[in-house]
Amino acid sequence: MNRLTRWTGALALSLAAIALAAPSANAAVAAKSGTIEIVTGWYWPESQTGADFHDDFTYGVRGGYNFTRHFGLQGAIQGFDTSANNAAPIVDTTKDALTVDLSFEWLANPDAKAVFELYGGPGYAWQNTNWPGPKNTDSDDVMTWHLGIGTKISITDNFYIRPGVTARWFGTDENPAGAGSDGHTDVEATVAFGWYIGGE
């Protein structure tokens, strides 16, 4: 078990403990309510064929709708920029990625101040890799799938903070030399600042 796996597991258990131990409050999640979130966090990309990309800052926005107090749907747009350590002659490699996700959400305890949730679904990623040389850029646009856990912690009736951990699987990869692979799985830890809109 590597350090990242231990850290991710500890954070997941912490989120579950917060959700279970939090005192009851007015219903934090209302049926037929919307959400909007500003997201920031840290992203750990898995080493890919021919490139060992660094972990770095990630950012984005989310918007969603709670059909009931236990089930919702959310869309997200998120960006990530990084660089990589490569063996010569391929050096100074940089990468930027934009991901779009559609998440199906299950909210376990909507009456609590801290609402535990599971979410996951499909997505798509646009990735651009750049390095020195004649063929100095590569666009790798792929289908993705993600699965995550989080906690919506109510600060006021309408405002909440949402820490979470997400694993995202990418369908295929292509390295600068043109070789392919079966894809990779990245992990991110984020904190979102969110607002509830409307609701019954």
Phi, psi and omega per residue, in radians:
M1 nan 2.059 -3.110
N2 -1.423 3.046 -3.073
R3 -1.080 -0.698 -3.133
L4 -1.117 -0.733 3.127
T5 -1.101 -0.749 3.110
R6 -1.113 -0.742 -3.125
W7 -1.128 -0.759 3.137
T8 -1.116 -0.734 3.119
G9 -1.118 -0.710 3.128
A10 -1.135 -0.700 3.121
L11 -1.163 -0.695 3.120
A12 -1.077 -0.757 3.112
L13 -1.145 -0.637 3.118
S14 -1.122 -0.739 3.117
L15 -1.089 -0.733 3.125
A16 -1.126 -0.701 3.135
A17 -1.134 -0.721 3.112
I18 -1.058 -0.788 -3.100
A19 -1.115 -0.707 -3.084
L20 -1.326 -0.550 -3.054
A21 -1.588 -0.236 -3.052
A22 -1.151 2.483 3.116
P23 -1.216 2.754 3.107
S24 -1.166 2.671 3.130
A25 -2.549 3.100 2.967
N26 -1.006 2.633 -3.044
A27 -0.877 1.998 -3.131
A28 -1.314 -0.531 -3.113
V29 -2.030 2.191 3.129
A30 -1.957 2.539 3.050
A31 -1.121 2.593 3.118
K32 1.002 0.710 3.100
S33 -2.007 2.662 3.080
G34 -1.796 2.868 3.047
T35 -2.400 2.619 2.984
I36 -2.413 2.389 -3.037
E37 -2.385 2.508 2.934
I38 -1.832 2.246 -2.955
V39 -2.047 2.397 2.992
T40 -2.460 2.737 -3.120
G41 3.030 -2.843 -3.077
W42 -2.231 2.425 -2.979
Y43 -2.129 2.275 3.101
W44 -1.965 1.738 3.098
P45 -1.378 2.443 3.065
E46 -1.258 2.522 3.074
S47 -1.039 2.304 -3.095
Q48 -1.924 3.054 -3.127
T49 -1.021 1.982 3.061
G50 1.426 0.075 -3.093
A51 -2.642 2.360 3.075
D52 -1.988 1.565 -3.035
F53 -1.351 2.522 -3.130
H54 -1.392 2.630 2.984
D55 -1.301 2.662 -3.036
D56 -2.859 -3.117 -3.099
F57 -1.212 2.529 3.032
T58 -2.317 2.757 -2.999
Y59 -2.720 2.726 3.126
G60 3.064 -3.007 3.098
V61 -2.369 2.662 3.104
R62 -2.374 2.647 3.021
G63 -2.487 2.470 -3.062
G64 -2.617 3.122 -3.136
Y65 -2.555 2.269 3.089
N66 -1.669 1.865 3.129
F67 -1.178 -0.712 3.029
T68 -2.303 -3.085 3.124
R69 -1.305 -0.237 -3.124
H70 -1.931 -0.305 -3.046
F71 -2.296 2.360 3.137
G72 -2.542 3.058 3.137
L73 -2.351 2.424 -3.090
Q74 -2.492 2.460 3.027
G75 -1.950 2.594 -3.088
A76 -2.480 2.535 2.983
I77 -2.166 2.244 -3.030
Q78 -2.507 2.506 -3.134
G79 -2.039 2.749 -3.132
F80 -2.727 2.300 3.087
D81 -2.196 2.433 -3.109
T82 -2.701 3.101 3.054
S83 -2.372 3.034 -3.032
A84 -2.434 2.658 2.962
N85 -1.680 2.110 -3.138
N86 -2.242 2.706 3.023
A87 -1.294 2.610 3.084
A88 -1.034 2.577 0.135
P89 -1.585 0.016 -3.123
I90 -1.583 1.791 -3.110
V91 -2.270 3.023 3.083
D92 0.941 0.823 -3.141
T93 -1.539 2.333 3.067
T94 -2.156 2.765 -3.111
K95 -2.572 2.393 2.988
D96 -2.218 2.507 -3.073
A97 -2.399 2.524 3.018
L98 -2.204 2.173 -3.136
T99 -2.016 2.509 3.030
V100 -2.146 2.145 -3.082
D101 -2.106 2.566 2.959
L102 -2.062 2.075 -3.052
S103 -1.984 2.316 2.955
F104 -1.668 2.160 -3.001
E105 -1.931 2.425 2.972
W106 -2.062 2.108 -3.095
L107 -1.823 1.977 -2.944
A108 -1.284 -0.713 -2.971
N109 -2.398 1.269 -3.013
P110 -1.137 -0.244 3.109
D111 -1.466 -0.206 -3.048
A112 -1.472 2.795 3.051
K113 -1.190 -0.586 3.067
A114 -1.991 1.967 -3.038
V115 -1.724 2.043 3.116
F116 -1.392 2.385 -3.102
E117 -2.446 2.603 2.942
L118 -2.003 2.475 -3.137
Y119 -2.593 2.708 3.113
G120 -3.117 2.945 3.138
G121 2.769 -2.933 -3.105
P122 -1.546 2.955 3.072
G123 -2.890 -3.031 3.108
Y124 -2.554 2.545 -3.112
A125 -2.256 2.400 3.008
W126 -1.929 2.006 -3.064
Q127 -2.106 2.291 3.090
N128 -2.118 2.146 3.116
T129 -1.961 2.342 -3.095
N130 -2.253 2.484 3.127
W131 -2.720 2.853 3.129
P132 -1.177 2.593 3.061
G133 2.256 3.038 -3.095
P134 -1.077 -0.866 3.060
K135 -1.671 1.486 -2.896
N136 -1.820 0.276 3.074
T137 -2.643 2.628 3.126
D138 -2.537 2.257 3.082
S139 -1.829 2.196 -3.071
D140 -2.227 1.602 -3.091
D141 -1.729 2.114 -2.965
V142 -2.419 2.765 2.987
M143 -1.303 2.516 3.104
T144 -2.281 2.830 2.986
W145 -2.362 2.542 -3.117
H146 -2.431 2.754 3.096
L147 -2.566 2.356 -3.093
G148 -2.657 2.955 3.044
I149 -2.285 2.625 3.137
G150 -2.803 3.095 3.102
T151 -2.418 2.193 3.027
K152 -1.629 1.928 -3.083
I153 -1.795 1.951 -3.082
S154 -1.259 2.249 3.054
I155 -1.753 -0.770 2.995
T156 -2.259 -3.040 3.127
D157 -1.090 -0.514 -3.057
N158 -1.997 -0.296 -3.040
F159 -1.929 2.417 3.124
Y160 -2.490 2.826 3.013
I161 -2.010 2.386 -3.014
R162 -2.258 1.600 2.967
P163 -1.325 2.604 -3.138
G164 -2.854 2.839 3.080
V165 -2.227 2.296 -3.086
T166 -2.301 2.390 2.966
A167 -1.860 2.336 -3.092
R168 -2.222 2.162 3.138
W169 -1.725 2.285 3.108
F170 -1.817 2.396 -3.003
G171 -1.135 -0.896 -3.096
T172 -2.479 2.821 3.065
D173 -2.329 2.727 2.988
E174 -2.432 2.210 -3.128
N175 -1.545 2.980 -3.097
P176 -1.007 -0.442 3.133
A177 -1.430 -0.119 3.097
G178 1.724 -0.034 3.131
A179 -1.374 2.542 -3.111
G180 -1.841 2.955 3.076
S181 -2.571 3.087 -3.078
D182 -1.525 0.262 3.118
G183 1.758 -3.096 -3.101
H184 -2.687 2.940 3.132
T185 -2.155 2.148 3.089
D186 -1.792 2.763 3.122
V187 -2.239 2.472 3.085
E188 -2.387 2.585 2.985
A189 -2.073 2.167 -3.046
T190 -2.269 2.783 2.949
V191 -2.227 2.160 3.124
A192 -1.904 2.515 3.030
F193 -1.887 1.985 -2.941
G194 -2.189 2.804 3.120
W195 -2.308 2.367 2.990
Y196 -1.462 2.460 -3.119
I197 -2.205 2.056 3.087
G198 1.226 -2.653 3.138
G199 1.911 2.802 -3.131
E200 -1.408 nan nan
